[in-house]
Amino acid sequence: MNKAIETLKERGFFNQCTDLDALSAKMDKGPVAFYVGCDPTGQSLHIGHMVPFFALKWLRSFGHIGVALIGGGTGRIGDPSGKTEMRKMLDYDQIDANVENIRKQLDKFIGFDGKTAFAVNNKDWLENLNYIDFLRDIGSCFSVNKMLTFEEYRLRLERGLSFLEFNYQLLQAYDFFMLHQKYGICLQIGGADQWGNITAGVDLIRRKLGGTTELNEEHQSFGLTFPLIMRADGKKMGKSEKGAIFLDPSLTSVYDFFQYWRNVPDADVRKFFLLFTFLPVAEIDQILAGDINEAKARLAFEVTKEIHGEEEAVRAREGAKAAFSGQGDKSSMPTVELSKADVEKGMGILNLFSAAKLCSSNGEARRLVEQGGATVNGNKITDVKAVITLADCDADGELTLKAGKKKFCRIVLK
């Protein structure tokens, strides 16, 4: 088996392949060009989107050429895969802005050099398609009966599937066909929920360029998918109590990003080391042979470093140390500024936790205090009528609030 494919399998990036032996043989002969697609349905990717892009970096490390396709065209429709209802339609200006944001995020992670890795936008060939010509040339290659056998369509039929969404598979297959012709791309990789869309592209290339005879090697094409990643506790990968774990620090702070990984279930630590870091397997197993909490802290640092850079990862780690052990750098903790005058005259504990955004309302803050989960500078507060003043501040004139075991905040008075 080809070494790059062996690595994908070893690290958990393999679910199924259209023709594994043929793909392995092709990769043994030299570099292959492949692509990963994502649609700009939001201003930022979340960590769940990143699994194929970690695989991209692994394949690139073996000399293969990786292309990130950002769907400025397909994003105008929205992929029905994995969705129980139709996606919210975005205006075209918003989609274009999302494309640019995501391109920058991927460039930071992948490092596009224009040769071994680069980004493309399918808006370039989808925006001005002639619908009649597209139906004659591409639509005629698809069987509706076969499309309805794919799970993403079968499940949606029970709840309602628009004709707009029904076209999505044709467009994604056309992307593969266009990329094959423009850049010689012969492999598409993605999550297991993309199997139907990926194999549709493989079939389209065969029909358009191979006819009914066996494909020549020049037009071989393949699809490879990864398992959908779920947490051991049953939660969807990349989801927290606050929602999705985004790459954009304005949506998910670097500290919260770090803490997400620091608090994953024990059973997921090795799997996430394999998927979301580039540490050798032997080193991962050595880390896991020690204390599990130290292993989680290392996982959090490594993933944060990959996404946000080493400097931000160090800051997040120091903030976590300050919050949990009193060591580290307090300035790296999530920080909220409050009026010194308000605290000087006395601020109710419920208002304080609400103002710090550790509780969404005074009612939630009341429950937190009553259940013994609220602390101020290490002192547990159990009286819902407690008033915090300057006398409660530490030597730096600040407050460190803790809500439960995992949520912290530093209060700076101005």
N, C-alpha and C positions, 0 to 999 in steps of 0.2 A: 504494500500500500504506500502511496506517495506520502512523504514525510509531512507536508503541510496538512494533508487530510488527517493523518494520524494525530497531529497536534490538535486539530479541531475536535476530533473524537475524544481525545484524552481530557480536554478541558470543558467538554459539555456542549460544544457547538454543533452537534450532529443529531438530526432526527431522521431524515430520509434524503435520497438523491435519485435523480431520474435514471442514471446509469453510472454507478460508483466506479466500476472497474474501468470503463472507458474514460471517465474524467481523471482518474488516477494516472492512467497511461498518458493522457494528454499533458498533464501537469509534470510528469516525469521528463517529457521531451523538451520542456522549456516554459517560460512565463506565459500565463494566460491572463487575459483581461476579463474582469468580472465587475458586477455592480450591485449596489445596495440602494433601495429606494425608500424615500419617506415623503409624506405629504405635509405641506405647511399649514396644518389646521389650527395652529396656535403660534404665538410669538416665540416659543421656546420648545425645544425637545425636552422630554423628561428621561429619567435614567432607564426606564423600560425600553425606550427607543434605541438605546445605545448598544444593545447586545450585538446586532449585526455589524456595528462599526468597530467594536472590539475585535470581532472576527476578521473584518477588513484589515485591521492593523497586523493581525497575525499572518494572514495570507501575504500581505505586502512584505512582511519581514522575510518571507521565503522567496521574494523576487517577483511576485505576481503584481499585476497592475490593478489598482482599486479605483472605482468610480462611484461617487456619491451622487445619485440622481435625486434632486429636490423637485417635487412635483408641483411646479407652479401652474401646470396645465391640469393634471388629474385632481389637484386640490380644489379645483372649481366644481368638482362633482362630489368627491369624498368616497373612500373605500368602504363598502358595506361590511367587509370582513370583521367579525368580532363585535359588531354593533347590533343592538336590538332595535334601533330606530334610526331614521335618517339623520345625518350630521347637520348641524346648523350651517347654513350657507353664508359664506363670507364674501364681502365685496372684493373686486379685483385689486384695488389699491392695497387693501389689508393683506391679501394673499401675497402680493409682491413684496410688501414690507416684511412679512413673515419669512419669505424665501431668503431675503438678505440676512435677517437675524440668524436663521438656522445655518446658512452658509458660513457665517463668521464663527458660530459655535463649532461646526465640524472642522473648519480650517484650524482652529485653535487645538482641537483634539488630534486631528489626523496630520495636519501640516501638508496642505496641497502644494505640490511642486510643479504641476502641469505635465508631468511625465509618468511618474509611478503612482500618483494619486491626484485626482482633480474632481471638480464638481460640475454637473451639468443641470440644466433646467428644462424639463420636457415641455414647458410653455413654448420653447423655440420651434418645435415641430407640431404641436397640437393646436396652438392658438388660431391658426388660419387654415385648418383642415377644411376641405370641401366635403360636406356631409354625404352627398350623393356618391361622390367618388370613393369616399372611405367605406361606405356600405358595400359598394360593388367590389372593391378591391380587398378589403379586410373582413367586413361582416360576413361575406360569403364563405369564409373559411371556418366559421364557428357553428356548432350545433347547439341549439337551444336546449335540446334534450340532455346533452352532456353537461352543459353549464348548470342545469338544475340539479345534477347529481352532487355538485360540490356543496359542502356543508354550509359555507358562508351564505349561499343563496337559498338553500333548502330551509335553514332556520329562519331566515328573514321572511320567507314566503308566508310563514305562519302569522307574522305580525304586520306584514305589508312591505313590499319592495317596489320602489318607484322605478319607472323605465329609465330615468336618469342614472340611477345607481346600477341598473342592469348593464349599462354600457361600460362600466368601470373596467371589467375584465378585458374587454376588447382594447381599451386604451393602454392598459398596463402591458398586455401582450405586444401591442404596437410599439411601446417604448423599447422592449427587448429587441424587437425586429429592427428598429431604427438604430439603436446602439450597436447592434451586431454589424450593421452596414457601415456606420460612421466610424466606429472605433475598433471593430473586430472583437467586440465583447461576446464571449461564448458561455458565460456562467452568470446566473442570477442567484443571490443568496438572500435569505430572509427568514422570518419566523414561520412556524408550522402553519399558522393561519393563512399564509400566503401561497400554500402549495397549489391551489387551483389556479391562481393568477400566474404563478411562475410556469407551471406546466403548459398553460395556454400559450405563453410566449414561446416555449420550446417547440410546441406543435405548430405555431404560426411560421416560425423560421423554417421548419421542415417542409411545410406545405408550399411556402412561397419560393424557397430556394432549392429544395430537394425534390419537388414533385412527388411522384409515387415510387421512385427508386431510392435505394439506400443513399443516405447523405454522404457526400465526399467529406474528407476531414476538414476542409476549409470552413464548412458550414455546420460542423457539429455544435450543438448547444446543450447546456445542462442546467438543471436546477438543483439547489441544495438548501435544505431548511434546517432550522434549529428548534429544539423543544421550546414551547412557551414556558417562561420562567414564573413559577409561583413560589411563594414563601412557605416554609414548613408549617406555619400557623394558619395557612389557608388564605392569607391576604394576597392580593395581587401584587406582583413585583413592582417596586417603585411607588407604592402608595403608603401614606402615613396617616395619622389622625388628622393632619392638616390638609391632606390631599396629595396630589402627585408631587414627586420629588423632581423639580425642574432644574435644568442646568443654569438658567438665568438667575443670578444671585438676587435680583430684585423680586423674584417670585418665590425662591427658596434660598434663604441666606446660606452662606457657606457653613456657618456653625450648625444650622439645622440639617444641612446635607451631611456633614460629618456625623452628627448625632444619629441620623437614620441608620447608617452602617454600624455605628457603635452599639446599636440596640437591636440588631437583627437576631432572630432565634438562633440558639446554639447550633441546631441541626443544619443551618444554611451557611455557616461560616466557610467551610471548605469549598462548597459549590460557588459561593460568591468570590472567593479568592481566585478560583480557576477562571471564572467568567469575566471578572471586572478588574483584574490586575494582570501584570505581565511577569510576576515572580515565577521562577522555576517551580515545578511541582515538588521537587525534593525540599526546597526551602519552605514552601507552604506547609508541608507535612511536619517539618521541624518546628515551625511556629505553632502548629496545632498540638504538638506533643507537650507544650507547656500550658500555662494558665489560659483558660478560654476567654476571660475578660481582657487579658493582654493581647490575645489574638484578635479580638474584635476591635480593639483600639488600633492595632496595626492595619487591619482591614480598612477601617475608616480613614486612616491616614493615607494609605496607598490609593484608594479609589478617589478621595478628594484631591490628591496630588495629580492624578490622571486627568481629572475634569477641570480643576480650578488652578492647578500649578502648585509647586512645592511651597512657595511663600504663604499662600492662603491656607494650605493644609497645615503648616506649622502654626499659624495663627489660630485656626480652629482647634487644634490639639491643645494649645496653651489655654485657650478659653475654656475647654472642657476640664482641664486640670484645675483651673481656678474655681470653676463651678462645683466640682465634685470633691476636691481634696484641699482646697484653699491654697494650693500651689499654682504655679503657672502665672500667666499674665491676665489680669482682670480685664484689661482693655480689649482683649480678644473675645470676651463674652458678648452675647447679644445685649445691646445697651439702649436704654430709653432715657431721654432727658425730661425731667419734671421741674416745675417751678420750686425754687428753694423757699419762696415765701409761703407757698401752699403747705409744704411740710413743716415749716417753722411754726405755723399756727396750728398744726395738727391735721393729719390726713387719715381718715378711716381706713381700716385694713381692707375692706371690700373695695372701696374706691381705688386704693393703691394697686391692688392686683388687677383690677380692670384697666386702669390707666397704663399699666405695664404690659398689657396685651397677653398676660398669662392666663387670664380668664376672659371669656367673651361677654360676660355680664356680671352684675353684682350678685345675681342669683347663683351663678356658677361659683363665684368667689365664696359665697356663704357656704355652699356645700363643701368646698375645698377646706375651709377653716374648720367647719364642724367635724369633718372626717380626719382632722389632724394632718393634713397634707401641706399646710402653709408654713413656711419659715422665713424669717427676716434676719439676715446676718447670722444664720445658724441657730436662731431661737425659734422654737415652734410656737405658733400663735393659734390658740384654740378659742379665743373670745371674739365673736363676730363684731363686738362693739369696740374692739381695741383700736387705739389711735396711735399712729406712728409720728414721731417728731424728730427734730434734729438730734435729740439725745440718743436715738436708736442708731444713728449713723456710725460707720466705722471710723478709724483714724484718718482716712482719706476723705471723710465727709460724704460717703456713698452708702448705698444700700444694695445688698445682694438678696434677691427674692428667689425662693424655690417653691414650685408648685408640683407636688408629687415627687417622684424619684428622678424624673428626666427633664423637667422644664425649669430653666433658670433665666434670670434677667438681672442685669446690673443697672441700678438707677443712679444717674448722675444729676446733681442738682445745680441749676443755673439761675 
